């Protein structure tokens, strides 16, 4: 598999609560934006991979692979739904990447969508808990805020991570989200506001948690020859996917070796670094899966941006800010950009593309060469890591 794979088109909806748009409208909006960005016609697209976690529970619609192809005007081509809980988008991107890398296909769409606000919060919580172990966690009343609260407490106990350091993750990501026109929350917050927000699962409060979100995102991947042809026509820089790593861990939190070390992230990151031939210190920025503030701290440790136990400290020191040593979640992350489950991994790839194109506006990182995305399913049972570059 020697074929290079490039991102030649991107498109996404604004993330938020879309009361006047359904699942279909969100899919079409993101897909058409990506096609327009790549200046393509539908005849050139050979396959679709769409990430979506729970459309049946959220909107009563399954079989969305055919629905996607139909409503974006690409009926007839292969269309595949990809599900890996909150990592559905990242895994859809990986499947599309592998299809092009194999040499079998030249132009493929990788997308993601979730319409989460059509059901009450309690039903959304039930749907989301399907990403955990239903028999041994969900049946006994566990929720994802509760599971991540267990991780946070253990991290605080083992490493001395403070409640304020957790809050600083949310403050940083809201600062970045305020500069992202696609973000759900475009306003800043303070540490004090995080600490005093409504308690959810001790030590996590409302402002430690990512929101329930509607949204869709899409990227178009092309083989090296096709990508260069498209870039010549559009005048836009090709962003190459340098590597793709995936790993798994136990579904249930209680079966893991550690409550505050994410094995799947370590393994997926190691695979991605090896494929790309680089080290963590070469990464110019990272989009990580901050479904809760503790998740970002665990992610940057697992990916090798600091030693285990130091995630809170480097956050407090400003090393993960846009102008820091390793900018993390310049988009605002799941916390501020929003978290429409199936679309999240694709939206991360879009932020990587914008950063490497130099099109990220006020949140632009200075001259990055490599960017990384880290998309997690459940409490860490699945992790997909991609590395992107503009100098492949």
Helices and strands as residue ranges (DSSP letters): E 5-12, H 23-38, G 42-44, E 47-51, H 55-59, H 64-71, E 78-82, G 85-87, H 88-101, E 107-115, H 121-129, G 138-140, H 144-159, H 163-177, H 191-196, E 199-201, E 204-205, G 206-208, E 214-223, H 224-234, E 239-248, G 253-255, H 263-276, G 280-282, E 285-287, H 293-302, H 311-316, E 327-328, H 333-337, G 341-343, H 344-357, G 361-363, E 370-377, E 382-389
